Structures are given as structure tokens and as C-alpha cells.
Amino acid sequence: MMKKMEQTTTYLPILLFILIEAFVAGFIIDWFTAYQFIPYHDSAISLIFTALLLGSAVFLTVKKIPLQESSQILSAGMPVIVIICEMFLLLHNGSVSKNYVLWAAAILSILCALYMLRFCDNVKIKILCGISSMILLFLFVGVFFFVFLFGDFGKTTVVKQLASPEGKYLAMVIDDDQGALGGSTLVEIAGTDKMGTFYSPFGKFEKEARGNLIYEGEWGEFEDMEIYWEDEECLIINGKKYEAGSHSLA
């Protein structure tokens, strides 16, 4: 039983690497497809990864079990994937400058991942991954200061959605907040037949309703905006008519 457990332990870095890589894949899908990846809970996911990394590092150190060559390589590559993962999490969170739990978990998980370098015996791979980690860590610190200084800079939020009478279209009122630079209120119309949602262990993927921008107004205007559907093809915004298929701005 103990021997079988030790054999399983040699693959621990591989399993951990695959787990974190699967999470990062969600953001990659977000970048290159029409689906938006929404993690269930940023802080909780970061804390879970931190606990797994810390537990693995402690366990492998105490047991002193020799790792397979593939496990050693992925141990060395762990800092790279963890730093990328934490940068995605921090950039995704809208109020990260005030989320101290997420920052603490991110920093601790990166330190644990850097510690995993010691389990790799291949000096060339260790140096390569170490240098890559330092470069990414420099970018991570840059992200830290950018988010800390600018807070919710460049944040867009859908504040209201109105489906057309027959459900063919969806009008979205968007608050485009650019921080110190001001912002605007946008209205887009998208076809509902292009939308959809599916779920993963880490979060859900929502197919973005990328529609036509038909209206752009002042920032904060959405609070008092009069908007409703007159019929299936015509949207009324502050008393003015807009056709569902139009691209013209007010």
C-alpha cells in the first residue's frame, strides 16, 4: 500500500500542473473565442491552488521521494504557469486593489511554486524556468502597481438588459467606466440566437452577445435613461427610435 502511494506521489507535480493549466485554459478560450470565462470565485480558487502547492511542497520535502523526470520538468515549470494563472485572476477581478485575500493567496502561491524548482535535477531546465519565472514575476509586479494605482480602470459593466417582445433581440445598457478619464453609457443590440452558456469545474463560459453599438451617451446616463422596445424591430432611447439592425450612434 505504501509503495503504491509513493509511486502515485512521484506524479504529484504532473497532476498539479495539469489542474492549474486547465484553469488557465479557460482564460485562453476567453481570449480566442466568443465565449467569456467567468470563474466561480477568484479568491477561493487562488486559495485552493495555494493550499495544493504548499501541501505538495511540504509533502515532497518531508518524504524525500525521488520524482520521475517528467515530474521534475513540470516542477521546474510550475512557477511559470502559476504566475500566469495569478495574473489572469488579478486582472479578471474588478476591485483587486481592495481584495487583500486574493493578493495574499497570489503571492504565497507564487512563492510555493518557486520552491518547487528545487525538485528538478536538470540544471539547464531549472535555469531556463528560473529565468522565465523572474521575467514573469517582473510583469506580475507591474500588474500589481498598475491595478493598485488605477483600480477599476477600463471596467465595462452591463447594467441593464431588455429582451425584445418576441425575444429575437437583446438590448444591453453598458456602463463604460474609464476611471480618471471619465467614461460613457453605451447601448448595444444583439441577436439572442447567438448566445449560450456551458459550465466547467472552475467557472462558466458565456457566449458573449456581441451586437451593434447603436447609442453612446454620457457616463452615468444609464441611471435616468428611458429605454424600452416599441416593437420587435424598434428600440426607444430617450424618446428617439433606433432600428435593431442599425449601426448609427446618437
SENUPA-653007 format. One record per atom (N, C-alpha, C, O): x, y, z. Coordinates in steps of 0.001 Angstrom, whole numbers, plus 500000, padded with zeros to 6 digits. Example, Ala and Ser with C-alpha at 12.3 -4.5 7.8 and 13.67 -1.06 7.14 Angstrom:
residues 2
513190494310507800
512300495500507800
513200496700507800
514236496681508465
512850497750507080
513670498940507140
512900500030507870
513409501138508039
END
This chain:
residues 250
500834498782500000
500000500000500000
500863501260500000
500623502201499243
501890501251500885
502785502413500986
503584502587499694
503824503708499243
503992501454499104
504769501530497866
503937502127496741
504427502933495950
502669501721496680
501774502231495644
501538503732495851
501437504498494893
501453504128497117
501252505548497436
502465506368497020
502326507479496510
503659505814497241
504888506509496855
504981506660495335
505414507694494826
504565505607494623
504566505672493163
503619506754492650
503925507466491693
502464506862493305
501494507898492937
502044509284493223
501816510222492459
502771509409494328
503328510693494743
504323511237493723
504449512452493568
505026510353493033
506008510805492051
505363511567490896
506028512320490185
504047511358490719
503328512052489649
502553513272490161
501800513886489406
502732513619491423
502003514725492024
502207516053491293
501225516747491033
503450516437490948
503641517696490208
502929517694488849
502459518738488397
502848516523488193
502165516434486901
500681516725487069
500102517507486315
500069516086488071
498637516294488331
498350517744488695
497356518318488251
499222518331489503
499053519719489925
499199520672488747
498435521627488611
500177520408487904
500412521243486721
499212521195485778
498769522223485265
498686519969485554
497521519805484663
496316520549485228
495570521179484479
496119520482486544
494986521142487194
495033522657486983
494030523269486614
496195523252487217
496333524707487068
496274525101485598
495701526134485250
496866524281484736
496830524545483294
495400524520482771
495041525304481892
494582523611483316
493177523523482899
492434524810483235
491564525252482484
492785525400484366
492153526666484754
492597527801483829
491771528598483382
493897527875483543
494428528903482641
493815528762481249
493617529756480550
493517527527480850
492913527282479532
491591528008479385
491214528400478281
490870528194480512
489608528921480467
489788530339479970
488989530828479171
490838531007480441
491116532383480014
491617532428478572
491340533378477839
492358531392478170
492831531327476782
491639531181475829
491592531821474779
490674530330476209
489447530189475418
488717531525475349
488172531893474309
488711532250476472
488079533575476535
488713534524475523
488008535272474846
490033534496475420
490760535395474519
490480535118473050
490313536048472261
490427533849472683
490411533488471271
489052533048470737
488938532714469557
488021533040471578
486687532668471121
485675533717471560
486023534697472219
484429533500471189
483360534433471561
482833534168472969
481922534854473434
483410533169473651
482948532837474999
483730533604476059
484952533730475979
483010534111477045
483628534795478174
483727533826479346
482735533214479743
484948533691479904
485168532782481026
484956533536482334
485597534557482583
484046533020483173
483736533669484450
484016532677485574
483204531782485808
485159532812486288
485459531904487409
484386532000488491
483793533060488694
484142530887489184
483118530880490223
483476531838491368
482617532582491842
484748531822491816
485158532699492907
486670532844492867
487393531898493177
487153534027492487
488583534255492301
489407533912493538
490382533166493454
489010534462494689
489777534270495922
489795532810496348
490835532297496763
488649532133496248
488569530728496659
489470529850495790
490167528972496299
489453530089494475
490287529304493556
491763529524493856
492548528576493880
492138530784494086
493527531106494400
493966530456495706
495088529960495809
493086530456496702
493398529829497993
493544528315497852
494415527716498483
492702527694497032
492784526245496803
494110525887496138
494782524941496549
494485526652495102
495764526412494435
496925526593495408
497888525827495381
496833527609496268
497880527869497263
498021526682498207
499132526232498490
496885526176498695
496901525040499615
497493523798498951
498270523071499570
497127523556497691
497646522395496968
499156522513496738
499893521541496906
499607523701496357
501039523924496126
501833523779497416
502880523132497443
501325524390498489
502018524335499781
502046522901500308
503077522424500784
500901522221500218
500836520831500677
501768519933499895
502433519073500472
501824520123498573
502702519309497729
504168519556498053
504954518615498162
504535520829498207
505926521180498509
506362520587499844
507456520033499951
505515520702500857
505835520165502187
505928518646502144
506867518064502686
504953517999501499
504906516541501430
506138515975500714
506758515023501189
506482516570499571
507633516076498807
508946516309499552
509887515526499425
509000517383500323
510212517680501103
510372516702502254
511469516201502502
509285516432502955
509328515534504116
509597514093503698
510426513413504303
508896513625502665
509019512229502236
510311511955501458
510806510828501442
510849512993500816
512083512858500040
511982511723499013
512908510928498853
510854511668498334
510627510633497316
511180511123495980
510802512206495535
512057510366495327
512593510790494016
511486510866492972
510647509971492869
511499511946492202
510453512158491209
510852511624489842
512035511535489516
509849511270489048
510086510902487658
510634512124486920
510432513258487354
511329511890485803
511928513002485048
510861513991484575
511069515204484622
509716513468484118
508634514345483662
508091515195484807
507748516361484615
508015514604485999
507550515353487173
508538516442487556
508144517530487977
509823516145487408
510855517141487704
510750518339486762
510864519488487187
510534518055485490
510420519126484490
509224520029484792
509325521254484726
508084519401485125
506885520190485413
506992520900486761
506370521944486959
507770520350487684
508041521063488940
508787522359488650
508511523401489245
509746522272487718
510511523463487344
509637524459486600
509832525669486716
508668523950485832
507789524843485072
506612525371485872
505855526214485392
506459524869487101
505330525275487930
505268526781488175
504184527357488080
506393527451488489
506312528905488723
505768529677487529
505017530639487693
506149529252486324
505703529940485111
504186529894484984
503545530927484788
503606528688485096
502161528536484921
501386529176486074
500291529699485871
501956529136487292
501275529728488447
501247531249488347
500223531868488637
502358531857487942
502398533320487800
501407533776486725
500704534771486904
501355533044485608
500393533362484548
498973533236485078
498129534095484821
498711532171485815
497389531932486395
496983533080487319
495863533582487230
497888533493488202
497573534555489161
497392535909488471
496577536721488909
498139536157487402
497957537411486664
496569537462486033
495911538502486052
496128536335485474
494772536262484918
493730536537485998
492780537286485773
493911535928487173
492966536100488265
492901537553488731
491821538094488973
494075538175488853
494128539553489338
493530540529488339
492842541473488725
493791540304487052
493252541183486024
491749540985485851
491029541919485497
491285539764486103
489853539478485962
489044540138487063
487914540570486835
489629540218488278
488892540752489415
488737542260489283
489729542971489123
487506542758489348
487235544174489118
487728545115490203
488023546274489915
487827544644491457
488244545522492557
489409544895493300
489413544818494529
490400544446492534
491500543673493100
492340544466494092
492938543877494992
492400545795493949
493217546599494852
492709546509496285
493463546768497223
491432546143496468
490846546026497806
490689544570498247
490256544303499368
491042543630497367
490887542215497682
492210541668498222
492999541077497486
492434541877499514
493714541511500118
493892539992500211
495018539496500197
492782539257500307
492862537799500355
493427537259499044
494269536361499041
492955537818497933
493430537389496617
494902537719496435
495659536900495915
495316538902496854
496729539292496754
497607538375497596
498648537908497132
497188538115498838
497973537262499736
498096535849499175
499176535258499197
496981535310498671
496989533967498095
497863533912496846
498584532939496625
497794534970496029
498591535017494798
500088535007495119
500851534253494515
500501535838496062
501920535935496420
502419534629497039
503509534158496715
501609534045497939
502010532798498596
502096531645497603
503012530826497676
501140531580496674
501163530502495685
502382530615494772
502959529603494375
502772531844494439
503964532041493601
505226531621494354
506118531004493771
505306531948495637
506463531547496453
506550530022496546
507636529450496451
505393529367496734
505364527900496795
505793527295495462
506522526304495425
505334527904494370
505688527401493039
507183527562492780
507812526677492199
507751528685493207
509197528893493051
509993527861493850
511068527428493435
509443527476495004
510091526454495829
510125525107495105
511030524302495327
509137524864494241
509070523598493507
510249523422492551
510506522313492082
510956524494492264
512139524413491398
513187523463491972
513939522834491227
513232523365493285
514279522561493938
514135521063493649
515085520307493852
512976520631493186
512759519206492942
513214518774491546
513078517607491178
513753519718490772
514250519394489436
515768519230489473
516481520122489932
516262518085488987
517705517822488993
518397518281487714
519623518379487669
517609518565486668
518180519006485396
518519520492485496
517625521339485511
519795520800485563
520258522169485809
519831523116484688
519424524245484965
519916522683483433
519569523545482298
518092523936482338
517742525101482152
517239522953482581
515799523226482655
515489524114483851
514655525016483763
516160523858484965
515942524663486172
516315526124485935
515595527031486351
517445526343485263
517886527718484969
516923528397484004
516555529555484199
516511527664482946
515589528218481952
514266528626482602
513768529730482383
513708527720483403
512439528012484068
512605529105485124
511702529914485337
513756529120485776
514016530151486779
514062531541486156
513478532483486690
514763531671485015
514844532958484313
513465533383483805
513077534544483935
512729532428483223
511375532723482731
510480533190483873
509679534111483712
510625532545485025
509819532917486195
510147534333486658
509251535090487029
511421534689486637
511817536032487070
511261537103486133
510832538167486581
511272536817484834
510721537763483853
509219537945484083
508708539065484088
508518536811484275
507076536878484525
506774537530485868
505769538224486019
507654537301486843
507460537913488160
507584539432488066
506877540171488752
508498539882487202
508645541326486962
507359541894486367
506911542972486756
506762541155485410
505492541590484823
504373541563485865
503501542432485877
504411540561486734
503413540438487796
503459541661488715
502419542201489091
504676542094489074
504824543283489918
504293544513489182
503686545394489791
504529544566487852
503988545666487055
502475545687487075
501860546748487189
501866544495486963
500403544392487049
499922544859488413
498906545546488521
500663544481489460
500308544877490829
500217546399490948
499216546931491429
501274547101490505
501285548559490638
500244549221489734
499635550222490112
500044548659488542
499046549233487626
497653549155488237
496915550139488261
497304547962488733
495975547777489319
495827548581490598
494769549152490862
496891548626491395
496835549358492664
496640550851492431
495908551506493173
497295551396491395
497218552834491122
495935553225490402
495350554270490686
495492552368489454
494356552741488619
493049552050489013
491986552400488501
493122551061489927
491909550426490431
491072549816489332
491528548906488640
489837550307489156
488885549747488196
489012550352486804
488027550433486070
490205550771486441
490447551400485147
490004550493484008
490387549324483952
489192551037483094
488782550299481911
487731549239482161
487650548258481422
486925549423483192
485914548425483519
484603548710482804
484102549834482847
484042547693482143
482739547836481498
481753546872482166
482079545712482420
480554547365482442
479552546572483148
478201546692482451
477738547793482152
477583545551482199
476221545561481661
475277545822482826
475125544975483706
474643546988482838
473803547389483965
472327547072483749
471551547036484704
471938546842482492
470532546542482214
470422545769480902
471152546037479948
469503544808480866
469229544053479649
467727544040479395
466931543819480308
467351544283478131
465935544269477771
465736543403476527
466272543704475461
464970542336476672
464667541476475532
463536542094474723
462629542704475289
463583541941473392
462512542434472532
461244541616472799
461331540526473364
460067542119472404
458792541432472704
458764539950472346
458220539144473102
459339539584471209
459330538176470796
460630537455471140
460804536283470806
461546538166471812
462788537555472255
463849537379471192
464818536653471412
463696538028470034
464657537879468944
465938538667469213
467027538250468820
465797539815469890
466943540682470165
467080540941471668
466135540785472443
468286541339472041
468556541726473421
469277543074473414
470354543207472832
468675544069474065
469314545385474193
470097545423475507
469567545077476563
471345545840475435
472207545885476621
472673547308476879
473273547946476014
472387547796478083
472863549116478507
474163548891479261
474201548144480238
475237549545478802
476576549274479327
477185550530479951
477173551606479353
477714550372481159
478438551438481837
479919551255481523
480550550320482016
480475552150480702
481887552091480309
482673553054481200
482767554247480911
483232552521482281
483934553335483279
485430553338482994
486078552295483079
485984554503482657
487409554639482356
488173555349483476
489213555965483241
487639555253484697
488323555824485852
488475557322485765
487504558046485546
489728557794485941
490007559231485918
489747559857484552
489595561074484446
489694559038483511
489463559546482155
487978559760481858
487618560251480789
487115559384482818
485682559547482608
485045558262482155
485318557200482715
484197558341481147
483523557147480660
482330557504479800
482184558648479368
481479556526479552
480304556757478718
479253555692479015
479519554698479691
478054555929478490
476972554953478568
476699554457477152
476445555252476247
476753553152476966
476583552564475647
475326551690475614
474908551131476629
474741551589474427
473620550662474221
473937549822472993
474196550352471913
473914548511473171
474152547582472071
472941546664471905
472234546365472868
472716546225470668
471651545268470385
472272544020469763
473009544106468781
471964542856470346
472500541592469849
471373540606469599
470311540685470216
471622539672468684
470658538616468428
470769537521469472
471870537038469738
469660537119470066
469697536128471149
470015534721470657
470377533858471458
469887534475469352
470171533140468833
471663532833468844
472056531690468610
472510533842469114
473952533649469120
474518533488470536
475734533474470724
473633533367471522
474078533301472902
473969531874473445
473197531061472938
474757531586474489
474721530269475109
475651530214476297
476525531069476443
475474529209477159
476288529064478367
476611527593478595
475749526729478432
477878527307478980
478197525965479458
479173526089480633
479818527122480811
479270525025481425
479972525091482705
481195524176482727
481249523155482041
482185524581483549
483395523796483765
483611523696485277
482904524359486036
484577522878485735
484820522774487180
485242524086487831
485043524268489033
485828525016487048
486345526254487626
485452527464487405
485582528464488110
484559527388486447
483726528542486141
482817528254484961
482780527137484445
482090529267484543
481185529078483408
481648529885482206
482314530911482342
481281529400481028
481579530080479776
480273530624479217
479326529878478967
480242531926479029
479060532546478447
479408533102477084
480358533871476935
478630532706476087
478861533238474749
478411534688474730
477245535002474973
479353535555474440
479081536989474523
478095537436473461
478187537054472294
477160538244473891
476191538820472955
476813540052472322
476550541180472738
477646539823471306
478325540931470646
477417541522469574
477266540973468483
476830542638469916
475871543226468999
476347544519468387
477529544859468435
475396545237467806
475688546520467180
475592547638468213
474645547698468998
476578548512468199
476541549686469070
475641550726468397
475968551226467321
474513551050469027
473564551979468412
473477553308469154
472908554275468647
474049553349470368
473922554586471143
475137554758472051
475608553800472663
475633555985472127
476715556322473054
476396557661473713
476270558683473037
476268557646475020
475923558855475761
476925559145476863
477992558535476913
476590560067477739
477492560478478805
477577559412479898
476665558605480079
478694559435480617
478907558466481696
477885558706482810
477661559846483218
477277557643483290
476279557743484344
474872557995483836
473923558012484620
474724558190482529
473425558486481942
472439557327482108
471226557536482125
472966556106482231
472101554927482325
471175554976483552
470135554318483572
471557555757484570
470756555819485802
469369556411485551
468395556004486184
469279557366484633
467988558013484351
467523557783482910
466623558472482430
468128556831482231
467802556604480821
466406555988480654
466030555063481373
465657556522479695
464359555958479328
464578555049478121
464905555519477032
464397553766478320
464662552815477245
463629551687477281
463367551099478330
463051551397476115
462063550311476025
461880549928474550
462241550688473652
461319548749474320
461041548272472968
459656548736472545
458670548512473247
459596549387471388
458297549775470843
457654548576470145
456449548346470255
458483547822469427
458045546568468807
459289545695468639
460340546000469201
459176544617467872
460271543658467742
461516544242467078
462619543751467319
461370545273466251
462491545819465490
462893547227465913
463882547757465407
462148547845466830
462402549255467157
462588549459468662
461727549108469469
463752550044469017
464067550354470409
463983551861470623
464503552632469816
463345552278471684
463233553700472019
464224554043473124
464214553432474193
465088555035472852
466052555514473855
465860557008474014
466108557779473087
465418557409475187
465178558830475479
464305559488474410
464568560614473989
463265558772473977
462303559315473027
462691559186471571
461900559550470699
463891558677471269
464341558540469883
464330557075469460
464679556196470248
463922556807468194
463813555444467696
465135554947467112
465858555685466444
465431553662467387
466616553004466836
466201551628466317
465593550836467037
466541551357465049
466228550063464467
467221549014464975
468399549307465182
466735547806465170
467561546730465740
468804546445464895
469846546085465442
468712546597463594
469850546292462730
470719547483462374
471624547368461547
470449548644463001
471201549857462634
472540549914463345
472752549243464355
473452550736462799
474781550942463385
474974552415463769
476038552789464263
473970553238463551
474144554679463785
474153555015465259
473442554395466050
474965556008465632
475056556469467008
474314557772467186
474161558550466245
473841558009468431
473137559257468714
474119560397468812
473719561538469047
END
